[in-house]
Amino acid sequence: MTKSNSKRQSLSIAKINRMPLLALGLCAVIAPSQAYAQTEPEKAPQESAADQRDTDIVVTALRRETTLLETPAAISAFDGEALAETGSTSIRDFAARTPSLRLVDNGPGRNRISIRGIVSAGEATVGTYFDDISIPGSLGPASDPGGRSPDLKLFDIERVEVLRGPQGTLYGSGAMTGAIRFINKKPSMDFEGRVEGNVQTTRHGEASYGVQGMVNVPVVDDLIAARLVMYKHDVGGYVDYPALGLKNVNGADSYGGRLLVRVTPTPNLTFDAGVYIQRMDSANSIYTPALGKFQSESRLKQPFSDDMDIYSGTVNWDAGAVNVTAISSYIDRRSYYTFDDTVYLESLKSDFGCMWIRQQFARPCTAPELTDFSNYVDTFLPSLVAQPMTTKSFINEFRLGSQNSGKFAWTAGIYRETRKDGLVSKDIGVDPVTGEAYFPERIPTSRFVNQRYVQTAFFGEATFSPTEQLDLTVGARRYSYKKRITGAVTIPWDLLAAVATPPTTFRTSEKGWVLKGNISYKPTDGTMIYAQASQGFRPGGANQVLGLASALTPYRADSLWTYELGAKTQLLDRRVDLSLAVFQTDWDDMQVTGVPASGGFFRFLSNAGAARIRGLEGEVNARIGDNLTISTNASYIDAKLTEDQLNANVRAAGRKGDRVPYIPRLSGSINTEYRVPVSDSASVAWISNLSYQGSSWSEFPRTSATNAKLPSYWLLNTRLNLELDDAAWRFSVFVNNVFDVTGLTYLAATDDSYAGPSGTASTPRTIGVSVSRSF
């Protein structure tokens, strides 16, 4: 596939060359282990996937084990076997099967995740957790970590939990409107393993392939076990750059793995240590629909990389009446982000641009001055903005929890996070023929932004059960945070109106409470109704926008309350699971992106306006006979502003009554699995997913001249699995996006475009095969 620039290409080739070594290492572990496995006694037949689904999935969303039916909250859960059967490898693969979950997809590592209609710039509104580890987004020059959610690969997963609604008391600021938890399988004292490979081809694009494997080994009987996972994915591109004569430029290559070690000195005490590593290289997936399907107007390559290392240690001690948990983690994330700056620079070749840059608005430029200035700008075209970013996060959490005995259950803990973000932003000249960035760089300009964020919180929840049917829960979290942001222009450039300055530091801090109340009632066995009021928040910060007045630099935390009524039940002899929820969210003092109210065109983050989101969501899972399972979900969300996004400091686009961008009113999916046994140890399963996304808007519609509509669309994915030897072998043939629908997931109708709006869309029709072997 086409790489995005020579420097990143050399790095990518080096990474690819290391993969045979990684694969060899995995095979070296698996091969002798297979011989060992052949000497073991024959295992009992595995429980079929259909039988597994007849049991209730156990979740730990409340920081203690409960079944989905016993959890008085809106939660969707996917067990690891279901994810494997459907070929799910990332959040994109199960998002459509989750009510109210929406992705604003800008490509791998650049997603903005929304739950229940809450979406805006700033810190993330949905927390992403790898086990109990919170994974932050990258800062970026616009203080927008929420737009750079990590793209975690799914393999050997115990389950995924999607918690809808604020989770502020137990999960904190990262879970303002919900949380997504990826829970890995832990080492065990059983020898086991799995290897899998797939090959697929995408219409309008090129082929993709992936290999992944896992091996679990008891190191010391009844004391130490280790679990190793490794993977490599090369995803073919399908976006073309006709101006450069390049095809399929948006491919993505990734590889990584994790090693988990569990030490169990006593039955009541476990120590878990883990290392997770992921490397990814990709390019911009944005294209220009007016030029044709997946044709981009770009005249230069725009590479992106996202490398992440996670180290964690967890202690769990069952001390009788109390369970003790201590978690410590360190995250090192390094991203390289680029975007085209050419259109902005060309826009300066005007009377306004010349008067601004050359005359500082003192007088208009003369015709010769404008010609000279335009020729000067041309010497820097085309141009690329390159932004290397780093995020280093050190998180510690200590929890105590009751063991659910008697009428009183509780959880209490303390949380501490220290995060350091770094950014360098610079313009780089580009070869107009090849689209490659010049190295060494030809444009002498650079600025940096450094941030230090420290948050401390004390939290707790308590549940009182006066009767076997009634539970009363209250929760609270006391938080305080401090942010220190330092930035400077180290190498000035007149075309950015950037003047060299000494480092300037801004500080901001806040403290407050997050509250929750819940009442649940079980009128019969297998039925629950509940009511909940819960609060969420996310921290504020300080802008680092060139030329912004110091009074406009800080912005505050925003918060919301969600009021929810829900019901869960099992019908027809537990063959039908039904859950419903209706909610209203009041979102105040919103973090918004706008321009100074006094005038100007540089955008910055501030607080303005309010919104009200009302919604209804439901899930049904029905097991019909012994062979057919049908599950469906749907959500209706009415997300509107209740106040103008306008005050004395900022002028943003939203006005009272406007719909929140990128939030469709109606979405949902229908999922089917039809499984037929063909022998005592073999079966065939046909699995399909039909999803619908309603229409939405790219911006607030009333005042934005660049607002564009994202049309509604349907997507159909289907696959056929053949499972042999009690599912030890699985052969799959699949087609994703059967009807090759171009469903827009992001659309920007800005002035920084030659040929109209640009955006991203659902991956074209993809046909593939896969095979896996478990032992």
N, C-alpha and C positions, 0 to 999 in steps of 0.2 A: 504494500500500500504506500501511498505517497506520504513522505514525512514533511513536517512543517518548516523546519529550517535545519541547516547543516549541523549546528551545534547540538540541537536536541536529537538529530538523527544519529550522531555518533554516540551519544549517551544511550539511545534506544538500542542500537546495535550491540553495544557492550552488554546491556541488560539481557538481550535475547541470547547472546552467547553464553551467559551464565546459566540459562535455563536447563540445558542438558545436564549440567553438573547437579542442579537441584533435583531434576528428575531421576538422575542416576542414584543420588543419595536416597530418595524415596524408595526406589526399586531395591536398593541394597538392604533397606530395612524390611521391605515387604517379602522379598524372596525367601530368606531363611525362615521368616515367620510363617510363610505358607507351608514350608516343609514341617515346621513344628506343629502347625494346625492339623496336618494330615495324621499325626500320631495321637491326636486327642480323641476322646470318645465322641461318638456321633451325637450331634446336638438335636434337641427336640425340634420339631417343625415350628417355623415361625408363625406368629399370629398374623393373619391376613390383614391387609390395609383396611378392608371393610370392617373387620372386627374391631380394629383399633379405633375407628371412628365412632363406634357405638359407645365408647367410654367417654367420660367427661374430661376435657383437657384441663390440667391443673396449671394455674398461673400464679405468679408471685407479684402481681402489680401492687398489692397492698403491703408489700414487704413481708408477706407470710403466704403460705400455700393455701389457695382456695380454688375451687372449681369455677368455671365460668358462670354456672348457675348460682353459686354462692356469693359471687362478687357483685355488690350493689353499685355498679358503674357500667358505663358503655365501653366494652372491650371487645376487640376482634383478636382472635388467636389462630395461628397456623402452625401445626406441628411439623417437625422436620421431614417426616415421611411424605406428607402432602406437598411440601415445597419441592422435594426431590421428584415426586411423580409428575409434577407440572413443569419441571425444568426451571424453576425460579432461581435466579442467581443475583437479583438485586431488588431494591424497593420498587422499581418500575414494574416488576412482574407480579406483584400482589396488590399494588395500589388500587387498581380498578375493582378488586374484590373486597375493598374496605369502605364502608360508608363514610362520606364526608372527608375523605383523604384526597388531596389534590396536589399534584406536582407541577410547578412552573419549571419546565425542563429546558435548561440551557446547555445540556451535555454533561458527561461524567464529572462529578466533583463540583458542579455549578448549579445544583438544584435548589429551589426554594420550596420547602414543604409547608403545606397549609392543612389545618384540620378545622372543620366547622366554620369556614368562611373568614378566618383571620389571616390576612396577608398584608405585609408592608415591609419597607426597608428597615434596617437596624439589626439588632440582635435577633437570633432565631426565636420564633414563636412556638416551635415544636422541638422537643428535646430528642436527640438521637443517642441511644445507649447501646454500647457493646458489652453485654453482661451488665454489670453495674457501673460501667465507665461512661461518663458523659463525654461525647465527642464534639468539640467546638468547630464552628466554621472559621474561615480565614477572614482577617479584619478587612483588608482592602482599603483604598484611599477614601471611599465614601462611608466608612464605618458601617459596613453591611455584611457581617458574618452570616446572617440568615440566608443570603443568596448564594452561599458557597458551602452547602451541606455536603459532607463526605459521601462518597459512593462506595459503600461497604459490600464486598462480595459474600454471597451466601453459599456455604457448603458445610456439611456436617453440622447443621444447626439443630438444636433441640426444639426450639419453637421461636416464633416471632409474636410479640404482643403489641397491639396498637391501642393505646389508651386515649380515648376521645374525651375532651373537656379538660379544664385546668387541673393540673397535678401539682400545684404550687406548694402544698404542705409537705409532701414526701419527696418531691423531685426538684423543687426550687425554680429559679428564674428561667432555666432552659425549657421548661414545660408549661409555658403560658397558656397554651390551648390544647396540650396533649403531649404524648411521648410515644416513641417507637423503640422497642427493646428487642435487640437481637441477642438471643440467649444460646450460647454455644454448648454442644455436648461436652461433658467433662470426662476426664480419664476414669477408667474403671479397672477392676481386677480381671476382666475378661480380655483375651486376645481377640481382636477383630480388625477388619480393614475394609476399605472400599476404594476402587479406582473407577474413573469415568472419563470418557472422551466424547466429543461431538464435533461434527462438521456441518456447516450450513452456508447457504448462499442467499444473498439479498438482491431483490430486483432493483435495477438502476445502480447496483453497486457491485461489490466484490465478495469473495468468500470469507468466512470466519471459521475459527476453530478454537477449541478449548480442551484442556486436560486438567484433571484434578484428582487428588488422592488423599486418603486418610489411613493411618494405622494407629491402633491403640495397643500398648504393650504393658503388661505388668512387669515392673522392673524388680521390685522386691515383694514377694508374696505378702498380701494383707498389709502392706505398708506404703509402697510407692508405685504409682502408675503414671505413664506418660502418653500423650495423644498428640500426634503430629499431623498437620494438614498443609498441603501445598497445592498451588493452582497456577495456571497460565492461561490467559484468554487473549486472543487476537481477534478483534471485532472489525470487520471490513467496513470501509466508508462508502458513502453514496452521494455526497455533495460534491459538485464540480465547480471549478473556478475557470470559466471559459476565457477570461481575460489573460490568464497565464497558460492556458492549454492544459490544465491539470484536472484529473478525474479522481473521484473517491478520496478526497483529501481528509475527511473527518473520521478516519479510522481511529481506534483506540486499542492500545496494547497495555496489558496489565499482568502483573504476576505478584505472588506473595505467598504468605503462609502464616501459620501460628503453631506454637509449641506450648502445650499446657501440661503442667506437672502437678499431681495431687499426692500429698503426703497425709496418711491417716494413722497417726500414732495410737489413737484409741477410737473406739466406735463413735464417741461423742465429739471428736475434735478433728478438723481437717484444715490443711494448709494448701492453698492453691496459688501457683505462680504461673504467669503467662507472658508470652511475647508474641505480638502480632505485627507483621510487616507487610506493607503493600506499596507497590510502585506502579505508576500509571502515566502513560504518555498519550495525548490525544490532540485534536485540533478543533477549530471552531465548527460547530454544526449549523450555524445560522446561514440561511440562504434567502434569496430574493424571489418570491413567487412570481412577480411580474416578468421575470426573465425566463420562466419555465420551471418545470418540476425539478427541485433540488439543484437549481442553478444559482450561484452566488455572484454578486457584483464585485466581490473583493478582488483587489489587484495585488495582494500580498498574502503570504502565509501567516497564520496566527496560531502558533503552538501553545499547548497547555500541558502542564505536568502537575501531578499531585502525589507526593510521597509521604508516607505516614508510618511511624513506629509507635507502638503502644506497649508499655510494660506495666504489669499489674501484679499485686499480691493480695490475697484475701484469706482471712482467718474466720472460720465458723466454729463456734463452741456451744454445744448443747449443755447448759449448766443446770438442767433440771427444769425449774419453773421459768427460767429465762434463757433466751437464745442470744448469744453475743456474736456480732459481726463487725469486723474491721476490714476496711478496704483502702488500699493505697494504689494510685496509678500515676503514670507519667506518660504524656503524649507529646510527640515531636512531629509536627506536620510542616511540610515544606512544599509550597506551590509556586508555580511559574505561570503567570497569567499575561496574555497579550490581547490587544485589540487595535483596530485600524484607526489611525489619527489623521488620515489623509483628507477626508472630507472637511473636518474642522479647519485644517490649515488652508485648504483651498477657499473656504468661506471667508478667510481674512482678506482675500484679494478683492476688496470692495472699498468704497468710500468710507464706510463705517470702520472696517478693519484698519485701514491706513490711518484714519484720524485717531483711532484708539491706541494703536501700537506706536506710531511714529510721532504723533502730536499730543498724546495724552489728553485728547478732546479739546485742545487749545484752539484749534482751527481746522478746517477741512484741508485735505491734501490737494495740491495742484495736480494737473494731469501728468506732468513729468514725474512728480513724486510718487503718484499712484503706480505708474509704469515701473519705476525703479523698485518700489516696494513689492509689486507682484513678481518681478523677476527674482527678487531676493527670496520670497516664499518658495518659488519653484525649485530653488536649489536644495530644498529639504524634502521634496516629494519623490516617491511616496514615503510615508512615515508610519512607524509602528510604536505604540506605547507598550513597554515591557515592565512588568511589576513582579519581581521576586518577593514572596511573602513567607514568613515563618510564624508558627504558633507553637508555643511550648506551654503545656498546662500540667500542673502538679495538683492532684486532688486527693484529699483524705476524707473518709467518712467512718464514723463509729456509731453503731446502732445497738440498742437493746430491744428485745421483743419478747412478749409473753408467749407461752406455748399453747394458747387458745384453750385453756382449761377453765371451767367455771363460767361465770357470767360476765367476766371482765377480761378484755383483750386490749393490748396496747403496744405501741411502738414509739421509741424516742431515740433521738440521736443528735449528733453534731456534725457539721459539714464545713470544710475549708477548701477553698480553691485559690490558687495563684496562677495567673495566666499572663504570659508575655507574648506580645505580638510585635512583629517587625515588618516593615514594608519599605522598599526602594522603588521609586517610579521614575522612569526615564524614557525619552523618545529615542528611537533608533532608526537611522536611515535604512531604506530597503532598495535592493536592486530591482528596477522596474521590469526587467526582462524575466528574471527567475522568481521574483517574489521573496527571495531569501534576504534576511537581515544582514547588514554589513557587520563584520567583526574584523578589526576593532570598530567600535561604534563611531559614526561620523557626526552625530549631533551632540554637542557638549552641553548636556542638561541633566540634572538629577535632583531629586528631593527624597527625604526619608520621613517616615512616621514610626515611632515606637510607642507601644502602650503597655502599661502594667495594670492588671486588674486583680484585685483581691476581694474575695467574698467570704464572709463567715455567717453561718446560720445555725440556729438551734430549732429542732422540729419535733413534733409528736402528734400521734393520733391515738384516740382511745375509743373503744366500743363497749357499750354496756348493753347486756341482753336481759331485760327484766323477765322475758318469757322465751320459750324456744322459738317462737315465731317472730319476735320483735327485736330489732337491733337499732341502737342509737349511737351515732358516731360524731365526734367532734375532732377537729384537727387545727393546728396552728403552726406557723413557722415565723420565727423572728430572724430577719436578715439585715445585714449591713454590708455595704460594698464601697470600695474606693477605686477610682480610676485615675491614672496619671498618664497623660498623653504628651509626647514631645515630638516636635517636627521642625524641619528647617529645609530651605532651599540651599543645597550645597553648591550647585553649579547653575547659575541663572540662564534664562533664555528669554529674549524679548518677545518671541511669538506666543509665549504663555503668560506674558506680563509678570514673569517670575523674577523677583529681585533677590539676590543673595541676602540671607538673614542669619543671624545667630540662632541657635536652637531656642525655641519657645515652648514652655511647658504649661499645660492647663491641668487643673485638678478638679475632680467632681466626686461627690460622695452622697449616698442616701442610706436611710435605714427605714424599716417599717415592718408591718405584720402582713401575713397571708393567712386567710382563714378558710375553714370548710365545715359544713354541717351536713349530715346525711341521716335519713331514717329509712329503714327497710322493713318490710313485713312479708312473711311467708304464709299466706292463707291456707295453702295445701302443700303437700309434698310435691316438689317439682315446679312450684310457682313462686315468684318473687315480684313485689312491686316496691319501688323506692322513689324518694325525693331527695334532691341534693342541691345545695348552694355552695359553690366553690369559687375561689379567687385565684387569679394568675397575674404574674407581672414579669417584666423583663427590664434590665438595667438601662439607665441612660448613659451618657458619655459626652464627648467633646469632638467637634468637627475639626478637620484639618484641611480646610478649603482655602486655596490661595486668595488673598485679598479680602477675606471675610472679617467683618468687624468683630472685635473681641467680645462685645456684648451678645453676639449671636452664636458664639462658639459652643457653649454648653447646651445640652438638651436633657430632659428629665426622663425618669422611668415612666412607662405607661402601664396601666393595669386594667383588668376587666373582672366582672362577675358573671358567672354562668348559673342559671337556674334551670333545673332539669327534673323531669318526671320520666320514669322508665318502668318497664315490665319485662320479665323473662319467664318463660314457661316451657314445659315439655308436654307434648300431646301424643295421643294415639300410641300408648304403651311405650313412651320415650323414643318414638321414631321420628318425631318432628320437634325441632328446637326453634323457638321463636323469641326474638328480642326486639323491643321497640323503645324509642326515646324521643321526647319532644323537649326542646330547650330554647332559651333566650339568653343571649349574651349582650351585656352592656359594656362597651369599650370606651374608656374615657382618656382624654389627654393623649391622643394617638401620636406616635412617632411618625412623622410624614417628611417627605422630600419636597422642598419648594425653593423659592427665590426670596431674597430680602423684600419685605413689604415696602421699603423705601425706594426700591428700584435696584436693578442688576439682573444678571443672567446666569451667574454661577449658582448651582443648586447645592443645598445643604440640608442636614437633618434638624428638625425642630419638633415642637409639640403643638398640635392644633386639631380642633374638631373632635367629634365623637361618632360612634357607630352603634347600631343595634342589629344583631343577627338573630333571626328566628329560624328554627329548623325542625325537621322531622326525619328520623332515620330508622331503618329497620333491617333485620337479618332473619332469614328463614333457612333452616337446613333440614331437609326431609330425606329419609331413607325409605325408598319405595321397594318393597319386596327384598329379596336377597342380593339383587344385582345393581339396582339403580339408586344413585344419590343425586339430588338436585338441591343446590343452594342458591340463594339470591339475596341481593342487598340493594337498597335504594336510599337516597337521601334527597330531601328538598330543603334548600337553603335560601333564605331571603336576607341578603346582607346589604344594608343601606346606611349611608351617613345620616345622622340626626342633627349634625351641626356643620357649618361651613368650616373648611380647613383654611382659616384666614384669621389673623390677629395682628397686633401691632408689630410683631417681629417677622412673620413669614407669610408669604402668599403661595399657597399650594393649590392644586387643581380641583380638589373635591368640593362639592357643594351639597347642601342638605338635600336628601332624596336620591343622590347618586348611588348606583350599585358599586360595591367593592370590586375592583378589577380582578380578573382571572377566576372568579368564583361563579360556576354555573348554578342556575337554580335547581336543575334536576340532573342527577347522575345515578348510575347503578349498574348491576351486572347480573347475569344468569350463568351459573356454572353447573355442568353435568358431568357425572362419571358413571359409565355403564361397564360393569365388570362381569366377565363370564369365565367360570372355571373350565379349563379344557382337560384337566387331569387332576389327580390328587395334589400335585405340586406345581401346577402351571395355570396361568390365567391370562386373559386378554382384557385390556381396559381401554375404552375410548373416553377421552377427556376433552371437554370444550369449555371455552369462556367467551361469552358475548357481553361486551361492555358498551355503555353509552355515556357520553359526556355532552351535557347541554352547552348552549352558546354562552359566551362571556365577553367582556370588554378588556382591552389591553390597558386602558387608563380610565380615569373618571370622565364620563362622556360629555358633560355639559360645557366645560370651559376649555377642554384640551382639543386643539386643532389637529393633533396627531393621534387622536384616539382611533382605534380600529377594532372591528368585531372579529372574534374567533368563532367560526361557525360550529354548530353541533356535529357530532359524528358518532358512528358505531364502529367497533372493532371486533373481529372474530378470530380467536386462536383455537387450534384443535391439535390433538396428538393421539397416537395409537401406541400403547405400551404392550409388549409381550414380556411376561415375567415367568421365569423358569426356575426350577429347583428351589421352591419356596421363596421366590423373589430374590434369590442370590444373584441371578442374571436378570438384567432388564434391557430390552431392546426397544428403542422408541423412534418413531417417525413423526415429525411435527410440521405444522404450517402456522406461522404467526402472521396476523394481519392478512387473512385469507383473501379478502377482496381488494387488497392494496389501497386502502383508504389513506388519504393524506390529512390526518387530523392535527390541526395546529395546536401546539402546546405553549407557544410563546410568540408574540408578535410585537414589533417595535416600529411604529410609523413615525420616526423622528426625522428631523431635518438633516441628520448626518447620513444621508443616503442619496445615491444617484438615481435609482430606478424605482423608488417607492418603498413600502414597508418590507422589513426583513424579519425572519423568525425561524423557529424550529418546529418540527412536526414528528408524528409517530413514524417509527422505522418502517420502511416499505415491506412488502410481502417477503417473508423469510422462510425458506424450506430447509429442513435439516434432519439429520439422524444422530442418534446418540446410543451409546452402549455403556453399561456399568456392571461391575462385578463386586459383590460383597462376600466377605468370608469371615 
